[in-house]
Amino acid sequence: MCSKKVLVIVGPTAVGKTKLTVDLAKNFGVSVLNADSRQVFKELNIGTAKPTKEEMDGITHYFVDDRSITEEFSAGHFEKEGLEVLHKLFEKDEMAIVSGGSGLYIDALCYGFSDIPKVDDKVRTKLKSRVQTDGLNALYLELKELDPAYAESIDPDNQQRIVRALEVCLGTGKPFSSFRTGSATERDFTLHFIGLELPREVLYERINKRMDRMIENGLFEEARQMLPFREHNALQTVGYSEIFGYLDGKYDMSEAIRLLKRNSRRYAKRQLTWFKKNESIHWFEPTQFDEIVELITS
């Protein structure tokens, strides 16, 4: 068995991953790799619930504020760079923590990606044209037919992910999800998965309150500043796309807030659906610190 250990902490938004992660990192004296597709960008703070310096409490966090929104960062980047960070950490530590809610990033780092064959650029061009003529929802429904597993896991308003997945489905004749669920790449470390969950009504109330705090802290202004980059994948997501609709005059602020809360709850449900498929995950409530430590050290 590999002596090096990676503790992977997953769960839906607002469940309490940040606090538990920091508490565990302090307990074991290790560093954290942040598996979040949006917190990696320096400009996205409020809408991503990025951990503050106070919350990180002196614990080294990799992949927080690591890129500018003018740059691309994908699950493939996270896999490559995350493995490099882990191997560097393992020169002095026996363990590291990976924590986050981006299922695709977690899977990439833990299991690797199968190589996706190159697809003719004309396929993507045609799909982008169809977004304008048929509407994004039509493409999302097509994706649900071709790859229901992946469609179920993503935001129905995320144009870039929908187009990318359809491009692969149509160009290869295989579901996009088949390229991430093939045979796992063997890693030279042992994986230990901890999942955090709460009763649904408790989680949803936490999500609603968190959204209220984000709005008080300036979420609408942060989104306004990001308008020039609205086509970036990280901004075609819950927390920003709803405000862009408000700024475009599609609806008033109260409707934007309603959509923010509703879509955040739906996102949490999609996250849980993704993670529940992994039978290696041991599930706890975020307050069960002692039980989690006992499992890790047993």
C-alpha positions as a LaTeX table, in Angstrom:
\begin{tabular}{lrrr}
\hline
Residue & $x$ (\AA) & $y$ (\AA) & $z$ (\AA) \\
\hline
Met1 & 0.00 & 0.00 & 0.00 \\
Cys2 & 1.20 & 3.56 & $-0.76$ \\
Ser3 & 2.41 & 5.40 & 2.32 \\
Lys4 & 1.34 & 8.79 & 0.98 \\
Lys5 & $-2.25$ & 9.71 & 1.71 \\
Val6 & $-4.64$ & 12.21 & 0.10 \\
Leu7 & $-7.72$ & 13.11 & 2.11 \\
Val8 & $-10.48$ & 14.27 & $-0.26$ \\
Ile9 & $-13.26$ & 16.36 & 1.29 \\
Val10 & $-16.36$ & 16.88 & $-0.84$ \\
Gly11 & $-19.92$ & 18.08 & $-0.45$ \\
Pro12 & $-22.47$ & 20.62 & $-1.66$ \\
Thr13 & $-22.13$ & 24.38 & $-1.48$ \\
Ala14 & $-22.59$ & 25.94 & 1.99 \\
Val15 & $-22.33$ & 22.61 & 3.82 \\
Gly16 & $-19.24$ & 23.66 & 5.79 \\
Lys17 & $-16.27$ & 22.27 & 3.82 \\
Thr18 & $-14.00$ & 25.26 & 4.44 \\
Lys19 & $-14.10$ & 25.14 & 8.24 \\
Leu20 & $-13.75$ & 21.38 & 8.48 \\
Thr21 & $-10.91$ & 21.40 & 5.95 \\
Val22 & $-8.96$ & 24.03 & 7.90 \\
Asp23 & $-9.60$ & 22.24 & 11.20 \\
Leu24 & $-8.32$ & 18.95 & 9.75 \\
Ala25 & $-5.32$ & 20.63 & 8.10 \\
Lys26 & $-4.35$ & 22.19 & 11.44 \\
Asn27 & $-4.88$ & 18.89 & 13.24 \\
Phe28 & $-2.60$ & 16.97 & 10.86 \\
Gly29 & $-0.23$ & 19.83 & 9.98 \\
Val30 & $-0.77$ & 19.60 & 6.22 \\
Ser31 & $-1.60$ & 21.78 & 3.21 \\
Val32 & $-4.80$ & 22.06 & 1.15 \\
Leu33 & $-5.45$ & 21.84 & $-2.58$ \\
Asn34 & $-8.63$ & 23.74 & $-3.36$ \\
Ala35 & $-10.75$ & 21.85 & $-5.91$ \\
Asp36 & $-13.04$ & 24.66 & $-7.03$ \\
Ser37 & $-13.41$ & 25.69 & $-10.65$ \\
Arg38 & $-14.09$ & 29.36 & $-9.78$ \\
Gln39 & $-12.17$ & 30.18 & $-6.59$ \\
Val40 & $-8.97$ & 29.73 & $-8.58$ \\
Phe41 & $-9.64$ & 33.14 & $-10.22$ \\
Lys42 & $-8.37$ & 36.25 & $-8.41$ \\
Glu43 & $-11.26$ & 38.47 & $-9.47$ \\
Leu44 & $-14.06$ & 36.17 & $-8.28$ \\
Asn45 & $-14.44$ & 36.52 & $-4.53$ \\
Ile46 & $-17.95$ & 37.14 & $-3.24$ \\
Gly47 & $-19.90$ & 35.04 & $-5.74$ \\
Thr48 & $-17.63$ & 32.01 & $-5.27$ \\
Ala49 & $-17.69$ & 32.08 & $-1.45$ \\
Lys50 & $-13.90$ & 32.10 & $-1.63$ \\
Pro51 & $-12.32$ & 31.45 & 1.79 \\
Thr52 & $-10.91$ & 34.60 & 3.36 \\
Lys53 & $-7.42$ & 34.84 & 4.87 \\
Glu54 & $-9.08$ & 34.69 & 8.28 \\
Glu55 & $-10.94$ & 31.50 & 7.35 \\
Met56 & $-7.80$ & 29.90 & 5.91 \\
Asp57 & $-6.17$ & 30.66 & 9.27 \\
Gly58 & $-2.57$ & 30.37 & 8.15 \\
Ile59 & $-3.07$ & 27.06 & 6.31 \\
Thr60 & $-1.48$ & 26.99 & 2.85 \\
His61 & $-4.19$ & 26.69 & 0.18 \\
Tyr62 & $-3.18$ & 25.94 & $-3.41$ \\
Phe63 & $-5.42$ & 26.97 & $-6.33$ \\
Val64 & $-6.98$ & 29.94 & $-4.57$ \\
Asp65 & $-6.33$ & 33.24 & $-6.42$ \\
Asp66 & $-4.02$ & 31.32 & $-8.74$ \\
Arg67 & $-5.25$ & 32.67 & $-12.09$ \\
Ser68 & $-6.71$ & 35.80 & $-13.65$ \\
Ile69 & $-10.16$ & 35.68 & $-15.23$ \\
Thr70 & $-8.39$ & 36.56 & $-18.49$ \\
Glu71 & $-6.84$ & 33.06 & $-18.42$ \\
Glu72 & $-8.36$ & 29.63 & $-18.92$ \\
Phe73 & $-8.27$ & 26.98 & $-16.23$ \\
Ser74 & $-9.85$ & 23.57 & $-16.69$ \\
Ala75 & $-10.12$ & 20.21 & $-14.95$ \\
Gly76 & $-7.23$ & 19.09 & $-17.14$ \\
His77 & $-5.07$ & 21.93 & $-15.84$ \\
Phe78 & $-6.08$ & 21.07 & $-12.29$ \\
Glu79 & $-5.13$ & 17.42 & $-12.76$ \\
Lys80 & $-1.68$ & 18.21 & $-14.16$ \\
Glu81 & $-0.79$ & 21.02 & $-11.76$ \\
Gly82 & $-2.46$ & 19.36 & $-8.77$ \\
Leu83 & $-0.35$ & 16.22 & $-9.19$ \\
Glu84 & 2.77 & 18.38 & $-9.38$ \\
Val85 & 1.81 & 20.11 & $-6.11$ \\
Leu86 & 1.07 & 16.80 & $-4.39$ \\
His87 & 4.40 & 15.29 & $-5.37$ \\
Lys88 & 6.18 & 18.39 & $-4.08$ \\
Leu89 & 4.27 & 18.24 & $-0.77$ \\
Phe90 & 5.01 & 14.53 & $-0.41$ \\
Glu91 & 8.73 & 15.29 & $-0.30$ \\
Lys92 & 8.18 & 16.42 & 3.30 \\
Asp93 & 4.64 & 15.38 & 4.28 \\
Glu94 & 2.87 & 12.03 & 4.43 \\
Met95 & $-0.54$ & 13.53 & 3.75 \\
Ala96 & $-2.31$ & 16.35 & 1.89 \\
Ile97 & $-5.94$ & 17.47 & 1.74 \\
Val98 & $-7.96$ & 18.09 & $-1.41$ \\
Ser99 & $-11.20$ & 19.94 & $-0.70$ \\
Gly100 & $-13.94$ & 21.32 & $-2.93$ \\
Gly101 & $-17.29$ & 21.00 & $-4.59$ \\
Ser102 & $-16.27$ & 20.74 & $-8.25$ \\
Gly103 & $-16.87$ & 17.08 & $-9.01$ \\
Leu104 & $-15.12$ & 17.16 & $-12.37$ \\
Tyr105 & $-11.96$ & 18.59 & $-10.78$ \\
Ile106 & $-12.03$ & 15.99 & $-8.00$ \\
Asp107 & $-12.44$ & 13.17 & $-10.52$ \\
Ala108 & $-9.66$ & 14.51 & $-12.74$ \\
Leu109 & $-7.13$ & 14.65 & $-9.91$ \\
Cys110 & $-8.12$ & 11.35 & $-8.30$ \\
Tyr111 & $-8.80$ & 9.19 & $-11.35$ \\
Gly112 & $-7.46$ & 11.02 & $-14.39$ \\
Phe113 & $-9.07$ & 11.73 & $-17.74$ \\
Ser114 & $-9.10$ & 9.54 & $-20.80$ \\
Asp115 & $-7.75$ & 11.44 & $-23.80$ \\
Ile116 & $-10.61$ & 13.06 & $-25.71$ \\
Pro117 & $-10.09$ & 12.79 & $-29.48$ \\
Lys118 & $-9.84$ & 16.09 & $-31.33$ \\
Val119 & $-13.18$ & 17.13 & $-32.80$ \\
Asp120 & $-13.54$ & 19.08 & $-36.03$ \\
Asp121 & $-13.85$ & 22.82 & $-35.25$ \\
Lys122 & $-16.87$ & 22.97 & $-37.57$ \\
Val123 & $-18.90$ & 21.00 & $-35.02$ \\
Arg124 & $-18.38$ & 23.66 & $-32.35$ \\
Thr125 & $-19.04$ & 26.49 & $-34.81$ \\
Lys126 & $-22.34$ & 24.89 & $-35.82$ \\
Leu127 & $-23.35$ & 24.36 & $-32.17$ \\
Lys128 & $-22.62$ & 27.99 & $-31.29$ \\
Ser129 & $-24.73$ & 29.07 & $-34.23$ \\
Arg130 & $-27.55$ & 26.85 & $-32.98$ \\
Val131 & $-27.43$ & 28.56 & $-29.58$ \\
Gln132 & $-28.47$ & 31.75 & $-31.37$ \\
Thr133 & $-31.14$ & 30.16 & $-33.57$ \\
Asp134 & $-32.58$ & 27.37 & $-31.39$ \\
Gly135 & $-31.73$ & 28.63 & $-27.90$ \\
Leu136 & $-29.46$ & 27.10 & $-25.27$ \\
Asn137 & $-32.25$ & 25.03 & $-23.75$ \\
Ala138 & $-32.68$ & 23.10 & $-27.00$ \\
Leu139 & $-29.02$ & 22.12 & $-26.90$ \\
Tyr140 & $-29.29$ & 21.18 & $-23.24$ \\
Leu141 & $-32.23$ & 18.88 & $-24.00$ \\
Glu142 & $-30.21$ & 17.27 & $-26.79$ \\
Leu143 & $-27.34$ & 16.72 & $-24.36$ \\
Lys144 & $-29.76$ & 15.08 & $-21.92$ \\
Glu145 & $-30.64$ & 12.61 & $-24.67$ \\
Leu146 & $-27.03$ & 11.87 & $-25.64$ \\
Asp147 & $-25.38$ & 12.00 & $-22.20$ \\
Pro148 & $-27.94$ & 12.18 & $-19.37$ \\
Ala149 & $-25.30$ & 11.53 & $-16.69$ \\
Tyr150 & $-23.26$ & 14.61 & $-17.59$ \\
Ala151 & $-26.29$ & 16.81 & $-18.34$ \\
Glu152 & $-27.63$ & 16.05 & $-14.88$ \\
Ser153 & $-24.41$ & 17.29 & $-13.26$ \\
Ile154 & $-24.04$ & 20.70 & $-14.91$ \\
Asp155 & $-25.81$ & 24.04 & $-14.83$ \\
Pro156 & $-28.44$ & 24.13 & $-17.65$ \\
Asp157 & $-27.41$ & 27.75 & $-18.28$ \\
Asn158 & $-23.69$ & 27.04 & $-18.70$ \\
Gln159 & $-23.30$ & 27.47 & $-22.44$ \\
Gln160 & $-19.62$ & 26.60 & $-22.62$ \\
Arg161 & $-20.00$ & 23.26 & $-20.84$ \\
Ile162 & $-23.10$ & 22.31 & $-22.81$ \\
Val163 & $-21.47$ & 23.15 & $-26.14$ \\
Arg164 & $-18.23$ & 21.36 & $-25.18$ \\
Ala165 & $-20.05$ & 18.19 & $-24.11$ \\
Leu166 & $-22.27$ & 18.15 & $-27.21$ \\
Glu167 & $-19.26$ & 18.78 & $-29.41$ \\
Val168 & $-17.60$ & 15.64 & $-28.04$ \\
Cys169 & $-20.81$ & 13.58 & $-28.18$ \\
Leu170 & $-21.48$ & 14.49 & $-31.81$ \\
Gly171 & $-17.85$ & 14.41 & $-32.90$ \\
Thr172 & $-16.92$ & 11.06 & $-31.34$ \\
Gly173 & $-20.25$ & 9.24 & $-31.14$ \\
Lys174 & $-19.61$ & 8.61 & $-27.43$ \\
Pro175 & $-21.00$ & 10.31 & $-24.30$ \\
Phe176 & $-18.75$ & 13.06 & $-22.96$ \\
Ser177 & $-18.97$ & 11.45 & $-19.51$ \\
Ser178 & $-17.41$ & 8.24 & $-20.86$ \\
Phe179 & $-14.07$ & 10.03 & $-21.15$ \\
Arg180 & $-14.00$ & 10.83 & $-17.45$ \\
Thr181 & $-15.38$ & 7.53 & $-16.17$ \\
Gly182 & $-13.10$ & 5.17 & $-18.03$ \\
Ser183 & $-10.54$ & 3.02 & $-16.24$ \\
Ala184 & $-8.96$ & 5.05 & $-13.46$ \\
Thr185 & $-5.35$ & 6.13 & $-13.82$ \\
Glu186 & $-3.29$ & 4.54 & $-11.06$ \\
Arg187 & $-1.98$ & 7.09 & $-8.57$ \\
Asp188 & 1.05 & 6.73 & $-6.31$ \\
Phe189 & $-0.93$ & 7.76 & $-3.23$ \\
Thr190 & $-3.87$ & 6.39 & $-1.28$ \\
Leu191 & $-7.22$ & 8.18 & $-1.52$ \\
His192 & $-9.53$ & 8.65 & 1.47 \\
Phe193 & $-12.89$ & 10.30 & 0.73 \\
Ile194 & $-14.96$ & 12.26 & 3.25 \\
Gly195 & $-18.35$ & 13.62 & 2.17 \\
Leu196 & $-20.22$ & 16.29 & 4.12 \\
Glu197 & $-24.00$ & 16.48 & 4.15 \\
Leu198 & $-26.83$ & 18.02 & 6.16 \\
Pro199 & $-30.60$ & 17.51 & 6.25 \\
Arg200 & $-31.98$ & 19.14 & 3.11 \\
Glu201 & $-34.00$ & 21.83 & 4.91 \\
Val202 & $-30.94$ & 22.80 & 7.00 \\
Leu203 & $-28.68$ & 22.98 & 3.94 \\
Tyr204 & $-31.19$ & 25.02 & 1.95 \\
Glu205 & $-31.58$ & 27.50 & 4.79 \\
Arg206 & $-27.79$ & 27.87 & 4.96 \\
Ile207 & $-27.70$ & 28.47 & 1.21 \\
Asn208 & $-30.39$ & 31.17 & 1.45 \\
Lys209 & $-28.59$ & 32.94 & 4.31 \\
Arg210 & $-25.24$ & 32.73 & 2.53 \\
Met211 & $-26.79$ & 34.32 & $-0.55$ \\
Asp212 & $-28.19$ & 37.15 & 1.59 \\
Arg213 & $-24.68$ & 37.76 & 2.98 \\
Met214 & $-23.17$ & 37.75 & $-0.50$ \\
Ile215 & $-25.66$ & 40.37 & $-1.65$ \\
Glu216 & $-24.94$ & 42.52 & 1.41 \\
Asn217 & $-21.20$ & 42.18 & 0.73 \\
Gly218 & $-21.48$ & 43.49 & $-2.84$ \\
Leu219 & $-22.23$ & 40.53 & $-5.12$ \\
Phe220 & $-24.16$ & 42.66 & $-7.62$ \\
Glu221 & $-21.26$ & 45.09 & $-7.97$ \\
Glu222 & $-18.75$ & 42.26 & $-8.36$ \\
Ala223 & $-20.89$ & 40.81 & $-11.16$ \\
Arg224 & $-21.16$ & 44.24 & $-12.79$ \\
Gln225 & $-17.36$ & 44.49 & $-12.86$ \\
Met226 & $-17.18$ & 41.07 & $-14.52$ \\
Leu227 & $-19.54$ & 41.99 & $-17.39$ \\
Pro228 & $-16.69$ & 42.27 & $-19.93$ \\
Phe229 & $-15.79$ & 38.64 & $-19.18$ \\
Arg230 & $-19.31$ & 37.20 & $-19.03$ \\
Glu231 & $-18.57$ & 34.60 & $-21.73$ \\
His232 & $-15.88$ & 33.03 & $-19.54$ \\
Asn233 & $-16.88$ & 29.57 & $-18.34$ \\
Ala234 & $-16.46$ & 30.54 & $-14.68$ \\
Leu235 & $-19.05$ & 33.31 & $-15.08$ \\
Gln236 & $-21.69$ & 31.24 & $-16.87$ \\
Thr237 & $-22.55$ & 29.82 & $-13.47$ \\
Val238 & $-24.83$ & 30.25 & $-10.47$ \\
Gly239 & $-24.16$ & 33.53 & $-8.70$ \\
Tyr240 & $-23.24$ & 35.52 & $-11.78$ \\
Ser241 & $-25.51$ & 34.51 & $-14.68$ \\
Glu242 & $-28.62$ & 35.52 & $-12.70$ \\
Ile243 & $-27.22$ & 39.00 & $-12.07$ \\
Phe244 & $-26.20$ & 39.40 & $-15.70$ \\
Gly245 & $-29.86$ & 38.81 & $-16.57$ \\
Tyr246 & $-30.85$ & 41.59 & $-14.17$ \\
Leu247 & $-28.20$ & 43.93 & $-15.60$ \\
Asp248 & $-29.51$ & 43.14 & $-19.09$ \\
Gly249 & $-32.96$ & 44.32 & $-17.96$ \\
Lys250 & $-34.62$ & 40.91 & $-18.26$ \\
Tyr251 & $-36.09$ & 41.12 & $-14.74$ \\
Asp252 & $-35.93$ & 43.20 & $-11.56$ \\
Met253 & $-33.62$ & 42.78 & $-8.58$ \\
Ser254 & $-36.09$ & 40.83 & $-6.46$ \\
Glu255 & $-36.45$ & 38.26 & $-9.25$ \\
Ala256 & $-32.66$ & 38.08 & $-9.59$ \\
Ile257 & $-32.37$ & 37.32 & $-5.87$ \\
Arg258 & $-35.08$ & 34.67 & $-6.10$ \\
Leu259 & $-33.23$ & 33.03 & $-8.99$ \\
Leu260 & $-29.90$ & 33.22 & $-7.15$ \\
Lys261 & $-31.31$ & 31.30 & $-4.20$ \\
Arg262 & $-33.28$ & 28.81 & $-6.27$ \\
Asn263 & $-30.39$ & 28.03 & $-8.60$ \\
Ser264 & $-27.94$ & 27.70 & $-5.70$ \\
Arg265 & $-30.22$ & 25.11 & $-4.12$ \\
Arg266 & $-30.46$ & 23.28 & $-7.43$ \\
Tyr267 & $-26.68$ & 23.39 & $-7.77$ \\
Ala268 & $-26.29$ & 21.80 & $-4.33$ \\
Lys269 & $-28.64$ & 19.02 & $-5.42$ \\
Arg270 & $-26.56$ & 18.40 & $-8.56$ \\
Gln271 & $-23.37$ & 18.28 & $-6.50$ \\
Leu272 & $-24.84$ & 15.67 & $-4.18$ \\
Thr273 & $-26.07$ & 13.63 & $-7.14$ \\
Trp274 & $-22.53$ & 13.61 & $-8.56$ \\
Phe275 & $-20.79$ & 12.68 & $-5.32$ \\
Lys276 & $-23.32$ & 10.06 & $-4.21$ \\
Lys277 & $-22.29$ & 7.97 & $-7.23$ \\
Asn278 & $-18.85$ & 7.50 & $-5.65$ \\
Glu279 & $-19.18$ & 4.54 & $-3.31$ \\
Ser280 & $-15.75$ & 5.25 & $-1.78$ \\
Ile281 & $-17.05$ & 8.33 & 0.04 \\
His282 & $-17.75$ & 8.10 & 3.78 \\
Trp283 & $-20.52$ & 10.54 & 4.71 \\
Phe284 & $-20.61$ & 12.72 & 7.83 \\
Glu285 & $-22.20$ & 15.90 & 9.11 \\
Pro286 & $-19.65$ & 18.76 & 9.32 \\
Thr287 & $-19.74$ & 18.78 & 13.14 \\
Gln288 & $-18.50$ & 15.17 & 13.38 \\
Phe289 & $-14.83$ & 16.18 & 13.56 \\
Asp290 & $-13.74$ & 13.51 & 16.04 \\
Glu291 & $-15.43$ & 10.72 & 14.08 \\
Ile292 & $-13.75$ & 11.91 & 10.88 \\
Val293 & $-10.31$ & 12.03 & 12.51 \\
Glu294 & $-10.87$ & 8.54 & 13.90 \\
Leu295 & $-11.70$ & 7.22 & 10.42 \\
Ile296 & $-8.63$ & 8.86 & 8.89 \\
Thr297 & $-6.25$ & 7.50 & 11.52 \\
Ser298 & $-7.73$ & 4.01 & 11.79 \\
\hline
\end{tabular}
